[in-house]
Amino acid sequence: MLNERVSAAKKIASDLHQAEDAIDEAMIRIARLAATLPTARRETNMSAIVGQEAMAKVAHALAAAGEVRQLLTDAHLALTATQKEVGLGTRMFGAGVKPASARLVDEGSNDRQRADAPTFAKAG
C-alpha cells in the first residue's frame, strides 16, 4: 500500500511541476509580447491609440496567467497537506530545493512562513 501511495505521489509531483513550469513559460511569453507591442508601436512611430485594445488584452492575459499561477501554488500547498494526511510525511519527490520562505502559515497564502509545512520538491 505504501508503494502505491509513493508512486502516486511521484506522479502527482511530476505533473504538478510540469503544470507550474508551463504557466511560468506562458507568463514569460505573454510578458515578452507585452513588451514587444509598445516597442513596435514606438519604433514604427504610430500614435499611442494604435493597438491600445490589443495591449490592454495582453496585459489582462498576463494578469489572468498570474491568477492561474496563484491557483497552482495554492494547489501545491494543499497537496503538501494531503501528502501528510496519507502518511507520506515530508518525503521529497525529485531534486528540487525549496527556500524557507516557501513554507507557509495559512493554507492558500504565499506570504508567510510555516516551519512545519511539508513540501513536494520539484520532480526532475
Backbone bond lengths (Angstrom), bond angles and torsions (degrees), N, CA, C in turn:
res aa  C-N    CA-C-N  psi(-1)  N-CA   C-N-CA  omega(-1)  CA-C   N-CA-C  phi
1 M - - - 1.455 - - 1.533 111.01 -
2 L 1.339 117.38 -42.76 1.460 120.48 179.04 1.524 110.62 -61.25
3 N 1.332 116.70 -41.60 1.465 119.62 -179.68 1.523 111.59 -60.78
4 E 1.336 117.49 -38.27 1.456 120.74 178.51 1.525 110.62 -66.35
5 R 1.331 117.17 -40.01 1.465 120.23 179.13 1.523 110.83 -67.09
6 V 1.319 116.27 -41.57 1.466 119.81 178.57 1.526 109.98 -64.07
7 S 1.325 116.59 -42.92 1.467 120.69 178.79 1.522 110.92 -61.86
8 A 1.327 116.77 -45.37 1.467 120.55 178.45 1.525 110.60 -62.71
9 A 1.319 117.00 -42.19 1.470 120.85 -179.87 1.523 110.94 -62.71
10 K 1.323 117.15 -39.39 1.468 120.42 178.02 1.518 111.00 -63.48
11 K 1.326 116.85 -42.06 1.465 120.72 179.55 1.534 109.99 -65.76
12 I 1.331 116.18 -44.25 1.469 120.41 178.56 1.529 110.00 -60.88
13 A 1.335 116.82 -46.19 1.461 120.61 -179.38 1.523 110.74 -61.07
14 S 1.320 116.82 -42.48 1.463 120.62 179.42 1.525 110.90 -62.62
15 D 1.331 116.75 -48.64 1.462 120.40 -179.68 1.525 111.70 -65.23
16 L 1.321 116.81 -38.95 1.456 121.11 177.99 1.523 110.52 -60.67
17 H 1.319 116.91 -47.77 1.461 119.65 -178.14 1.518 111.94 -68.31
18 Q 1.322 117.03 -32.74 1.468 119.09 175.03 1.527 110.18 -65.57
19 A 1.327 116.94 -40.09 1.473 120.56 177.62 1.523 110.52 -65.12
20 E 1.342 116.87 -43.05 1.470 120.43 178.07 1.522 110.82 -62.05
21 D 1.321 116.60 -42.76 1.466 120.25 177.90 1.528 111.19 -63.65
22 A 1.335 116.38 -39.39 1.462 120.39 -179.08 1.524 111.55 -64.56
23 I 1.324 117.60 -42.61 1.469 118.64 -179.89 1.526 110.16 -69.97
24 D 1.332 117.34 -35.27 1.469 119.12 174.94 1.528 110.20 -61.33
25 E 1.328 116.87 -44.38 1.469 120.72 179.23 1.528 110.44 -62.90
26 A 1.328 116.84 -42.47 1.467 119.79 178.26 1.522 110.44 -61.40
27 M 1.333 116.93 -42.69 1.461 119.91 179.58 1.532 111.18 -63.49
28 I 1.317 116.78 -39.92 1.466 120.78 178.17 1.521 109.97 -61.10
29 R 1.329 116.72 -45.86 1.469 120.47 -178.44 1.526 111.90 -67.46
30 I 1.321 116.92 -39.50 1.465 120.07 178.08 1.525 109.76 -66.14
31 A 1.328 116.92 -40.95 1.468 120.81 179.35 1.532 110.58 -63.32
32 R 1.332 116.48 -38.96 1.476 119.35 176.61 1.523 110.34 -61.92
33 L 1.340 115.47 -44.32 1.457 119.42 178.23 1.521 110.48 -62.20
34 A 1.319 116.98 -41.51 1.466 120.92 179.22 1.524 111.28 -61.06
35 A 1.311 117.28 -31.80 1.464 120.58 177.53 1.528 111.68 -80.58
36 T 1.321 116.52 -33.58 1.460 120.85 -177.33 1.527 112.24 -69.80
37 L 1.327 116.46 -38.65 1.470 118.98 -176.51 1.527 113.35 -58.91
38 P 1.331 120.28 -54.69 1.474 118.14 179.91 1.530 112.46 -69.09
39 T 1.338 115.97 -29.07 1.477 118.74 177.02 1.520 109.77 -63.87
40 A 1.334 116.19 -46.14 1.469 120.45 179.35 1.525 110.85 -64.04
41 R 1.335 117.30 -39.29 1.465 120.78 178.50 1.518 110.65 -61.39
42 R 1.340 115.22 -44.91 1.462 119.50 -178.73 1.532 111.27 -68.38
43 E 1.349 115.72 -43.15 1.468 119.63 -178.58 1.526 112.67 -65.04
44 T 1.320 117.37 -26.85 1.466 120.70 178.89 1.522 111.85 -96.27
45 N 1.328 115.54 6.12 1.469 121.85 175.60 1.529 112.30 58.46
46 M 1.321 116.42 40.85 1.464 121.71 178.49 1.531 109.69 -91.26
47 S 1.307 114.59 158.39 1.461 121.45 176.31 1.527 109.54 -63.43
48 A 1.322 116.34 152.79 1.459 121.78 177.33 1.524 111.57 -61.62
49 I 1.305 117.11 -22.19 1.464 121.70 179.65 1.522 111.71 -71.25
50 V 1.324 115.85 -29.85 1.464 120.53 -176.78 1.528 110.15 -65.43
51 G 1.304 115.23 122.90 1.460 121.00 176.29 1.518 114.80 77.98
52 Q 1.337 117.57 7.62 1.465 119.72 -176.45 1.518 112.11 -60.41
53 E 1.329 117.92 -41.97 1.466 120.02 -179.61 1.530 110.49 -62.18
54 A 1.323 116.43 -42.02 1.468 120.26 178.41 1.522 110.59 -64.01
55 M 1.334 117.34 -42.43 1.464 119.77 179.27 1.522 111.18 -63.37
56 A 1.318 116.73 -38.90 1.458 120.22 178.12 1.528 110.80 -64.14
57 K 1.339 116.67 -40.55 1.469 120.58 178.90 1.529 111.13 -64.98
58 V 1.319 117.04 -40.07 1.464 120.77 179.11 1.531 109.65 -66.28
59 A 1.318 117.14 -41.94 1.464 120.38 177.40 1.522 110.25 -61.46
60 H 1.318 116.67 -40.26 1.464 121.01 177.78 1.534 110.34 -65.70
61 A 1.319 117.34 -39.46 1.465 121.32 178.17 1.525 110.81 -62.60
62 L 1.329 116.81 -39.65 1.467 119.77 178.18 1.521 110.63 -65.39
63 A 1.333 116.73 -42.15 1.465 120.19 177.53 1.527 110.60 -63.17
64 A 1.329 117.31 -41.00 1.465 120.88 178.77 1.527 110.89 -64.82
65 A 1.319 117.18 -38.94 1.464 120.38 176.82 1.528 110.26 -63.47
66 G 1.321 116.63 -36.63 1.464 120.41 175.98 1.522 111.33 -62.89
67 E 1.325 116.45 -37.52 1.462 120.19 177.10 1.530 110.53 -67.01
68 V 1.321 117.39 -40.47 1.468 121.35 176.69 1.521 109.67 -61.93
69 R 1.320 116.53 -42.64 1.465 120.05 178.87 1.522 110.53 -60.80
70 Q 1.330 116.63 -41.77 1.464 120.14 178.32 1.523 110.50 -62.20
71 L 1.316 117.65 -42.14 1.464 120.74 178.15 1.528 111.31 -62.03
72 L 1.329 116.96 -39.77 1.462 119.65 177.87 1.524 111.69 -66.35
73 T 1.321 117.43 -39.62 1.466 118.44 178.04 1.520 110.57 -69.15
74 D 1.326 117.20 -33.33 1.467 119.94 174.89 1.529 110.41 -65.18
75 A 1.335 116.32 -41.40 1.464 120.14 176.77 1.523 110.45 -63.14
76 H 1.322 116.38 -39.30 1.463 121.60 177.89 1.530 109.79 -57.81
77 L 1.315 115.35 -46.00 1.467 119.67 179.29 1.527 111.84 -64.93
78 A 1.322 116.27 -40.12 1.463 119.72 177.75 1.527 110.26 -62.82
79 L 1.316 116.62 -37.16 1.465 120.26 178.77 1.526 111.87 -68.48
80 T 1.324 117.68 -30.09 1.466 118.29 176.79 1.521 110.07 -66.33
81 A 1.329 116.47 -35.71 1.466 119.84 175.96 1.523 110.28 -68.47
82 T 1.333 116.77 -42.07 1.465 121.43 178.22 1.521 110.62 -61.75
83 Q 1.321 116.04 -39.99 1.461 121.69 179.17 1.528 110.31 -54.34
84 K 1.309 115.65 -45.07 1.462 120.57 179.57 1.529 111.07 -69.26
85 E 1.322 116.29 -40.74 1.468 121.42 -179.46 1.528 112.68 -60.06
86 V 1.324 117.08 -33.71 1.466 120.50 -177.88 1.524 112.10 -92.75
87 G 1.326 115.92 12.41 1.455 120.19 173.30 1.509 116.16 82.22
88 L 1.326 117.35 20.86 1.461 119.32 178.73 1.522 112.30 -98.42
89 G 1.320 117.45 -1.18 1.459 121.19 174.54 1.502 112.83 52.70
90 T 1.318 116.12 -135.47 1.466 121.36 -175.45 1.518 112.03 -105.05
91 R 1.317 117.09 33.65 1.470 120.17 177.76 1.523 109.86 -58.52
92 M 1.319 114.87 146.19 1.459 120.69 177.78 1.520 108.12 -104.61
93 F 1.313 116.95 136.17 1.451 122.17 178.66 1.514 107.97 -116.52
94 G 1.313 118.27 97.11 1.448 122.06 179.89 1.515 111.31 111.10
95 A 1.330 115.10 -170.99 1.457 120.92 -172.99 1.521 113.18 -103.46
96 G 1.312 118.36 8.54 1.458 120.47 -175.65 1.513 112.77 -72.00
97 V 1.314 115.04 152.94 1.458 122.06 176.33 1.517 107.26 -123.42
98 K 1.323 116.25 132.27 1.457 121.20 179.75 1.522 109.36 -103.61
99 P 1.329 117.60 134.27 1.466 119.26 174.35 1.517 109.63 -70.57
100 A 1.322 117.05 155.60 1.461 121.53 179.15 1.522 110.93 -56.81
101 S 1.323 117.42 -31.04 1.467 120.49 -179.23 1.517 112.48 -67.18
102 A 1.330 118.75 -13.35 1.463 121.62 178.84 1.512 111.88 -81.45
103 R 1.310 118.24 -9.66 1.464 121.59 179.14 1.516 108.52 -87.09
104 L 1.315 116.19 131.38 1.458 120.69 -166.51 1.511 114.65 -112.07
105 V 1.332 114.17 158.76 1.460 121.76 176.47 1.526 109.64 -87.71
106 D 1.313 117.26 -51.89 1.457 121.99 -176.33 1.523 110.01 -108.75
107 E 1.329 116.70 139.05 1.454 119.56 174.71 1.524 107.99 -57.71
108 G 1.319 117.29 136.51 1.449 121.17 177.57 1.513 114.73 81.50
109 S 1.320 118.31 6.20 1.454 120.51 -179.71 1.517 108.60 -117.71
110 N 1.324 116.65 130.59 1.457 120.61 -178.57 1.518 113.08 -102.34
111 D 1.330 117.68 18.13 1.454 116.51 -173.01 1.521 115.07 -122.11
112 R 1.335 118.93 7.84 1.457 119.64 179.28 1.518 110.49 -135.49
113 Q 1.328 115.66 149.16 1.457 120.41 179.85 1.518 111.89 -81.42
114 R 1.326 115.00 146.19 1.461 121.05 170.36 1.520 105.45 -139.37
115 A 1.297 116.34 107.00 1.452 121.28 -172.51 1.519 112.97 -63.49
116 D 1.318 118.90 -26.49 1.464 120.16 -175.22 1.526 112.55 -92.47
117 A 1.337 118.80 6.32 1.456 120.57 -177.02 1.518 111.17 -73.82
118 P 1.345 117.18 122.17 1.465 119.78 174.47 1.529 108.38 -73.18
119 T 1.325 117.66 156.91 1.451 119.73 -178.54 1.513 111.34 -130.92
120 F 1.327 115.40 147.29 1.451 122.11 168.30 1.521 104.22 -91.40
121 A 1.292 118.29 111.64 1.466 120.60 178.51 1.509 108.78 -75.23
122 K 1.304 116.06 156.44 1.455 121.40 -177.45 1.524 110.56 -62.28
123 A 1.336 114.67 130.52 1.466 120.62 177.12 1.513 108.38 -77.86
124 G 1.311 117.41 136.44 1.466 120.68 -176.58 1.430 113.05 -89.75
